[in-house]
Amino acid sequence: MTETDAGPQAGILPVMKRSARIMFAAAALMVAGCQTIIPRGEQPTGPTPTQSTEPDTVQQGLPTDTQRHRVALLVPMSGANAGVGQSIANATTLAMLDTKTEKVRITTYDTNLGAAAAASRALAEGNRLILGPLMAEDARIVGPIAQKAGVPVISFSNDSSVAGNGVYLLGYNTNQSIERVVTFAKSKGMNSFAALVPRGTYGERAGTSMLRAVESAGGTVVSMQPFDRSPGSITAAVKKLDAASAYDAVLIADGGRVAMQAAPVLRKSVHGAKARVLGTELWNTESAIAGAPALQGAWFAAVSDGLYRQLATRYRARFGSTPFRLSSLGYDSVLLTVRIAQDWKVGTPFPARRLSDAGGFSGIDGAFRFTRGGIAERALEVNQVNSGSFGVVDAAPKSFGE
């Protein structure tokens, strides 16, 4: 368990009211409403430290703190996902330093040692808000424990099935990504859609999102084929698409590696040769896609990465390694906490109702707001795969009213 505090305030502000200003080392970084982000293929490099650079290790519980809000950060600090957890923890440290808040103290608990144990210890030590956990299975465990204590959970998971009952999801949502790119494609005159979806829970959810998005946009899904992640299965699925009617656009509902396998097969097929290829937010972290000829001109929706690149630069300067993309969720969760802490009396329960602000909030990942179900709704941009790069073809809305 590690603890971080840094000493006026800046943070996430309601998007409809005014922007938040985050002070980086030598320049001010304006966090404007509805600018959004995800890095283009940056992968973690350098050694992964075993604990945060700034925090002090706490051995025997926590001292009573009557001046600051106690907030728990639940992430894996050991085990297979330690690199991601450490990235998130380091980003929360940066956010604490950048906001110079004197109202919040964040203590990190290792979920790899047991999510239930981490949550129970966090609550026993007086934390009134939980940031994390990262994994959906941990959120399912932590949620009921925290709910019983009346403590909200802002998880970094994107699994909508764990949202609700005091659990809010800050993770990037595939459903929203598919809806955004389908709506954009329909606005460009594409009416008939097809899809390749991987077998499993993710594929089932992506397929359902595709059907709903196309129906809502006024288009038609002519064929949707499941596949296993193997060349033979992908080829067979494309052949089945070819047996159906012609389509204007085809969604590859998977990550970049699979998309690069499927796209050449599609381009050799009768109907897929001239169809617009669509992708999901998973493509945003895979720069190799930009080097795949068969994916040139493909569209996908994701958060914008302009502000994230600045965060990553600052992160590398301080910690000597490249952060995982999800680190921005840790940063933004602190900005959100600091913003609400301005009107949150120390020693009282976290005012969860403030999370329902219809105007939303703005951070490194741009504008977002929580739905009634506790899922972060994000303003997304549509990107096009160009030769060697990604380009924005439809910017994120400037407000949720657009």
C-alpha positions as CSV (number, residue, x, y, z in Angstrom):
1,M,0.0,0.0,0.0
2,T,1.4,3.4,-0.9
3,E,0.2,6.9,-0.1
4,T,0.3,10.1,-2.2
5,D,-0.5,13.7,-1.3
6,A,0.6,16.9,-2.9
7,G,-0.1,20.2,-1.9
8,P,-4.8,25.3,-4.5
9,Q,-6.8,23.5,-6.8
10,A,-7.5,22.9,-10.5
11,G,-9.3,20.0,-11.8
12,I,-12.2,18.7,-13.9
13,L,-14.8,21.4,-14.3
14,P,-18.3,21.0,-15.8
15,V,-17.9,21.1,-19.6
16,M,-20.9,23.4,-20.0
17,K,-19.6,25.9,-17.5
18,R,-15.9,26.3,-18.1
19,S,-12.7,24.3,-19.0
20,A,-10.3,22.9,-16.6
21,R,-6.6,24.1,-16.6
22,I,-3.9,21.7,-15.8
23,M,-0.5,23.1,-15.0
24,F,2.3,21.0,-16.5
25,A,6.0,21.7,-15.7
26,A,6.7,24.8,-17.9
27,A,3.4,25.4,-19.6
28,A,-0.3,25.4,-18.9
29,L,-2.3,22.6,-20.5
30,M,-5.9,23.7,-21.2
31,V,-8.3,20.8,-20.8
32,A,-11.2,22.0,-23.1
33,G,-14.6,20.4,-23.3
34,C,-15.0,17.7,-25.9
35,Q,-11.4,17.4,-26.9
36,T,-10.5,13.7,-26.4
37,I,-7.7,11.1,-26.7
38,I,-5.8,7.6,-27.0
39,P,-2.2,7.2,-28.1
40,R,-1.3,5.9,-31.5
41,G,0.7,2.8,-30.8
42,E,2.8,3.9,-27.9
43,Q,3.9,0.8,-26.0
44,P,5.4,0.8,-22.5
45,T,9.2,0.9,-22.5
46,G,11.9,0.9,-19.9
47,P,11.8,-0.8,-16.5
48,T,8.6,-1.1,-14.6
49,P,9.2,0.2,-11.0
50,T,7.8,-1.8,-8.2
51,Q,6.2,1.2,-6.5
52,S,5.3,4.8,-7.2
53,T,8.1,7.3,-7.3
54,E,6.6,9.8,-4.9
55,P,4.6,7.9,-2.2
56,D,5.9,6.8,1.1
57,T,5.2,3.2,2.2
58,V,2.7,2.9,5.0
59,Q,3.3,-0.1,7.2
60,Q,0.7,0.0,10.0
61,G,-2.6,1.5,8.9
62,L,-3.1,5.2,8.3
63,P,-3.0,8.1,10.7
64,T,-6.2,10.1,11.3
65,D,-6.4,12.9,8.7
66,T,-8.9,15.7,9.5
67,Q,-7.8,18.1,6.7
68,R,-7.9,15.9,3.6
69,H,-10.3,13.5,2.0
70,R,-9.0,9.9,2.0
71,V,-9.3,8.3,-1.4
72,A,-8.3,4.8,-2.3
73,L,-6.7,3.7,-5.5
74,L,-7.2,0.0,-6.2
75,V,-5.0,-1.3,-9.0
76,P,-2.6,-4.3,-9.5
77,M,0.8,-3.3,-8.3
78,S,2.2,-6.8,-8.6
79,G,1.5,-9.8,-10.9
80,A,0.8,-9.9,-14.6
81,N,-0.9,-6.5,-14.8
82,A,1.5,-4.6,-12.5
83,G,2.8,-2.5,-15.4
84,V,-0.7,-1.1,-16.1
85,G,-1.4,-0.6,-12.4
86,Q,1.9,1.2,-11.9
87,S,1.2,3.4,-14.9
88,I,-2.2,4.4,-13.5
89,A,-0.7,5.0,-10.0
90,N,2.1,7.1,-11.4
91,A,-0.4,9.2,-13.4
92,T,-2.5,9.8,-10.3
93,T,0.7,11.1,-8.7
94,L,1.2,13.5,-11.6
95,A,-2.4,14.7,-11.3
96,M,-1.9,15.4,-7.6
97,L,1.2,17.4,-8.3
98,D,-0.3,19.3,-11.2
99,T,-3.5,20.2,-9.4
100,K,-1.5,21.1,-6.2
101,T,-4.5,20.0,-4.2
102,E,-4.4,20.2,-0.4
103,K,-7.7,18.5,0.1
104,V,-7.1,15.0,-1.2
105,R,-4.8,12.1,-0.1
106,I,-4.7,9.0,-2.3
107,T,-3.6,5.7,-0.9
108,T,-2.8,2.8,-3.3
109,Y,-3.9,-0.8,-2.5
110,D,-2.7,-3.8,-4.6
111,T,-5.6,-5.7,-6.0
112,N,-3.3,-8.5,-7.1
113,L,-3.1,-9.6,-3.4
114,G,-6.9,-9.9,-3.4
115,A,-9.6,-7.4,-4.5
116,A,-11.8,-8.1,-1.5
117,A,-8.9,-7.7,0.9
118,A,-7.8,-4.4,-0.8
119,A,-11.3,-3.0,-0.6
120,S,-11.9,-4.0,3.0
121,R,-8.6,-2.5,4.1
122,A,-9.3,0.7,2.2
123,L,-12.7,1.1,3.8
124,A,-11.3,0.2,7.3
125,E,-8.7,2.9,6.9
126,G,-11.4,5.6,6.3
127,N,-11.3,6.1,2.5
128,R,-14.6,7.6,1.3
129,L,-14.1,7.1,-2.5
130,I,-12.5,4.2,-4.4
131,L,-10.7,4.8,-7.7
132,G,-10.4,1.5,-9.6
133,P,-10.2,-1.4,-9.7
134,L,-8.9,-2.1,-13.2
135,M,-10.4,-5.5,-14.0
136,A,-14.1,-6.2,-14.3
137,E,-13.8,-9.3,-12.2
138,D,-12.3,-7.2,-9.4
139,A,-15.0,-4.5,-9.8
140,R,-17.6,-7.2,-9.3
141,I,-16.0,-8.1,-6.0
142,V,-15.3,-4.6,-4.8
143,G,-18.7,-3.1,-5.8
144,P,-20.9,-4.9,-3.2
145,I,-18.3,-4.4,-0.4
146,A,-18.1,-0.7,-1.1
147,Q,-21.9,-0.3,-1.6
148,K,-22.5,-1.8,1.9
149,A,-20.2,0.9,3.3
150,G,-21.8,3.6,1.2
151,V,-18.6,4.3,-0.7
152,P,-18.8,5.0,-4.5
153,V,-16.4,3.2,-6.9
154,I,-15.1,4.8,-10.0
155,S,-13.7,1.8,-11.9
156,F,-11.3,1.8,-14.9
157,S,-13.1,-1.2,-16.4
158,N,-15.1,-0.9,-19.6
159,D,-17.4,-3.9,-18.9
160,S,-20.9,-2.4,-18.7
161,S,-22.2,-5.4,-16.8
162,V,-20.4,-4.3,-13.6
163,A,-21.8,-0.7,-13.7
164,G,-24.6,0.4,-11.3
165,N,-25.2,0.1,-7.6
166,G,-22.6,2.7,-6.8
167,V,-20.1,1.5,-9.4
168,Y,-19.2,4.0,-12.1
169,L,-17.1,3.0,-15.2
170,L,-14.5,5.4,-16.6
171,G,-13.2,2.9,-19.1
172,Y,-13.5,3.4,-22.9
173,N,-16.7,1.8,-24.2
174,T,-16.7,-0.2,-27.4
175,N,-20.5,0.3,-27.9
176,Q,-20.0,4.1,-28.1
177,S,-17.2,3.7,-30.5
178,I,-19.2,1.5,-32.9
179,E,-22.2,3.8,-32.7
180,R,-20.1,6.8,-33.5
181,V,-18.4,5.3,-36.6
182,V,-21.6,3.8,-37.9
183,T,-23.5,7.1,-37.5
184,F,-20.7,8.9,-39.3
185,A,-20.6,6.3,-42.1
186,K,-24.4,6.6,-42.6
187,S,-24.1,10.4,-42.8
188,K,-21.6,9.8,-45.7
189,G,-24.2,7.9,-47.7
190,M,-23.5,4.3,-46.6
191,N,-26.7,2.4,-46.0
192,S,-25.9,-1.3,-46.0
193,F,-23.5,-2.7,-43.4
194,A,-21.8,-6.0,-42.7
195,A,-19.7,-7.1,-39.8
196,L,-17.0,-9.6,-38.7
197,V,-17.2,-10.3,-35.0
198,P,-15.0,-12.6,-32.9
199,R,-16.7,-15.4,-31.0
200,G,-17.0,-14.8,-27.3
201,T,-18.4,-12.2,-24.9
202,Y,-16.7,-9.2,-26.6
203,G,-17.9,-10.2,-30.0
204,E,-21.4,-10.8,-28.9
205,R,-21.6,-7.3,-27.3
206,A,-19.9,-5.7,-30.4
207,G,-22.4,-7.4,-32.6
208,T,-25.4,-6.2,-30.6
209,S,-24.0,-2.7,-30.6
210,M,-23.6,-2.9,-34.4
211,L,-27.2,-4.0,-34.9
212,R,-28.5,-1.3,-32.6
213,A,-26.3,1.4,-34.1
214,V,-27.2,0.6,-37.7
215,E,-30.9,0.4,-36.9
216,S,-30.8,3.7,-35.0
217,A,-29.0,5.4,-38.0
218,G,-31.6,4.1,-40.4
219,G,-29.3,1.6,-42.3
220,T,-29.5,-2.2,-42.8
221,V,-27.2,-5.0,-41.6
222,V,-27.0,-7.5,-44.5
223,S,-24.7,-10.0,-42.8
224,M,-22.8,-10.5,-39.6
225,Q,-20.4,-13.4,-39.3
226,P,-18.6,-14.7,-36.2
227,F,-15.1,-16.0,-36.4
228,D,-12.3,-17.5,-34.3
229,R,-9.0,-15.6,-34.3
230,S,-7.4,-17.8,-36.9
231,P,-6.6,-17.2,-40.6
232,G,-8.8,-20.1,-41.7
233,S,-11.8,-18.9,-39.7
234,I,-11.5,-15.4,-40.8
235,T,-11.4,-16.5,-44.5
236,A,-14.4,-18.6,-44.0
237,A,-16.3,-15.7,-42.4
238,V,-15.5,-13.4,-45.3
239,K,-16.7,-16.0,-47.8
240,K,-20.0,-16.1,-45.9
241,L,-20.2,-12.3,-46.1
242,D,-19.7,-12.6,-49.8
243,A,-22.6,-15.0,-50.1
244,A,-24.9,-12.3,-48.8
245,S,-25.9,-9.0,-50.4
246,A,-23.5,-6.3,-51.3
247,Y,-22.6,-3.9,-48.5
248,D,-21.2,-0.3,-48.4
249,A,-19.3,-0.7,-45.1
250,V,-18.0,-3.6,-43.1
251,L,-17.0,-3.5,-39.4
252,I,-14.0,-5.6,-38.1
253,A,-14.9,-5.7,-34.5
254,D,-11.5,-6.6,-33.1
255,G,-8.1,-5.3,-32.4
256,G,-5.4,-4.2,-34.9
257,R,-3.7,-7.6,-35.3
258,V,-6.9,-9.3,-36.4
259,A,-7.9,-6.3,-38.5
260,M,-4.6,-6.5,-40.4
261,Q,-5.3,-10.2,-41.1
262,A,-8.9,-9.8,-42.1
263,A,-8.6,-6.7,-44.3
264,P,-6.5,-8.3,-47.2
265,V,-9.0,-11.1,-47.3
266,L,-11.9,-8.7,-47.5
267,R,-10.1,-6.7,-50.3
268,K,-9.9,-9.9,-52.4
269,S,-13.6,-10.7,-51.9
270,V,-16.4,-9.6,-54.3
271,H,-18.3,-7.3,-51.9
272,G,-15.5,-6.3,-49.6
273,A,-13.2,-5.0,-52.4
274,K,-14.7,-1.6,-52.5
275,A,-16.5,-1.5,-49.1
276,R,-15.4,1.0,-46.4
277,V,-13.8,-0.8,-43.5
278,L,-14.8,0.3,-40.0
279,G,-13.0,-0.4,-36.8
280,T,-13.4,0.1,-33.0
281,E,-11.5,2.2,-30.4
282,L,-9.1,-0.8,-30.0
283,W,-7.3,0.4,-33.2
284,N,-6.3,3.6,-31.6
285,T,-3.3,2.1,-29.7
286,E,-2.0,0.1,-32.7
287,S,0.1,2.3,-35.0
288,A,1.0,-0.7,-37.2
289,I,-2.4,-0.4,-38.7
290,A,-1.3,2.7,-40.5
291,G,1.2,0.6,-42.4
292,A,-1.3,-1.9,-43.7
293,P,-2.3,-1.1,-47.3
294,A,-5.6,-3.0,-47.1
295,L,-6.7,-0.8,-44.2
296,Q,-6.0,2.5,-46.0
297,G,-9.1,4.7,-45.8
298,A,-10.6,2.7,-42.9
299,W,-12.5,4.6,-40.2
300,F,-12.7,4.1,-36.5
301,A,-14.0,6.3,-33.6
302,A,-12.0,6.9,-30.4
303,V,-11.0,9.6,-28.0
304,S,-8.5,12.1,-29.3
305,D,-4.9,11.9,-28.1
306,G,-3.7,15.4,-28.4
307,L,-3.6,16.1,-24.6
308,Y,-2.6,12.5,-23.9
309,R,0.6,13.0,-25.9
310,Q,1.5,15.9,-23.6
311,L,0.8,13.8,-20.5
312,A,2.9,10.9,-21.9
313,T,5.8,13.3,-22.5
314,R,5.6,14.6,-18.9
315,Y,5.3,11.1,-17.6
316,R,8.4,9.9,-19.4
317,A,10.4,12.8,-18.1
318,R,9.4,12.0,-14.5
319,F,9.3,8.2,-14.5
320,G,11.7,7.3,-17.2
321,S,9.3,5.0,-19.1
322,T,6.4,5.3,-21.5
323,P,3.0,4.9,-19.8
324,F,0.3,2.5,-20.7
325,R,-2.6,4.2,-22.5
326,L,-4.9,3.6,-19.6
327,S,-2.8,5.9,-17.4
328,S,-5.0,8.8,-18.5
329,L,-7.9,7.2,-16.7
330,G,-6.0,7.5,-13.5
331,Y,-5.1,11.1,-14.2
332,D,-8.7,12.0,-15.0
333,S,-10.1,10.2,-12.0
334,V,-8.0,12.5,-9.8
335,L,-9.1,15.6,-11.7
336,L,-12.7,14.5,-11.2
337,T,-12.1,13.9,-7.5
338,V,-10.3,17.2,-7.0
339,R,-13.1,19.1,-8.7
340,I,-15.8,17.6,-6.5
341,A,-13.6,17.9,-3.4
342,Q,-13.8,21.7,-3.7
343,D,-17.4,21.5,-2.2
344,W,-16.9,18.2,-0.3
345,K,-16.7,18.6,3.4
346,V,-13.9,16.5,4.9
347,G,-15.2,13.7,7.0
348,T,-18.5,13.4,5.2
349,P,-19.5,10.8,2.5
350,F,-18.5,11.4,-1.0
351,P,-21.3,13.4,-2.8
352,A,-21.9,10.8,-5.5
353,R,-24.9,12.8,-6.9
354,R,-22.3,15.2,-8.3
355,L,-21.2,12.6,-10.7
356,S,-24.5,12.9,-12.5
357,D,-23.9,16.4,-13.8
358,A,-25.6,16.5,-17.2
359,G,-23.0,18.9,-18.5
360,G,-20.3,16.4,-17.9
361,F,-16.6,16.9,-17.1
362,S,-13.5,17.4,-19.1
363,G,-10.0,15.9,-18.6
364,I,-7.0,14.5,-20.5
365,D,-9.4,12.2,-22.4
366,G,-11.7,15.0,-23.2
367,A,-15.4,15.4,-22.4
368,F,-17.3,12.8,-20.6
369,R,-20.4,12.4,-18.4
370,F,-21.8,9.4,-16.5
371,T,-25.1,8.0,-17.7
372,R,-27.8,6.9,-15.2
373,G,-26.4,3.4,-15.4
374,G,-23.0,4.7,-14.3
375,I,-21.1,4.4,-17.6
376,A,-18.9,7.2,-18.9
377,E,-20.4,8.6,-22.1
378,R,-17.6,10.2,-24.1
379,A,-17.3,12.7,-27.0
380,L,-15.4,10.7,-29.7
381,E,-13.8,11.7,-33.0
382,V,-13.7,9.7,-36.1
383,N,-10.2,8.9,-37.5
384,Q,-9.1,7.6,-40.9
385,V,-6.2,5.3,-41.5
386,N,-3.8,7.0,-43.8
387,S,-0.5,5.9,-45.2
388,G,1.7,5.9,-42.1
389,S,-0.6,7.8,-39.8
390,F,-4.1,8.4,-38.6
391,G,-6.1,11.6,-39.5
392,V,-9.2,13.1,-38.0
393,V,-12.1,13.1,-40.5
394,D,-14.8,14.2,-38.0
395,A,-13.9,16.0,-34.8
396,A,-15.4,15.2,-31.4
397,P,-18.5,17.4,-30.6
398,K,-17.7,20.5,-28.6
399,S,-20.5,19.7,-26.1
400,F,-23.0,17.0,-25.4
401,G,-25.7,19.3,-26.7
402,E,-24.4,19.0,-30.3
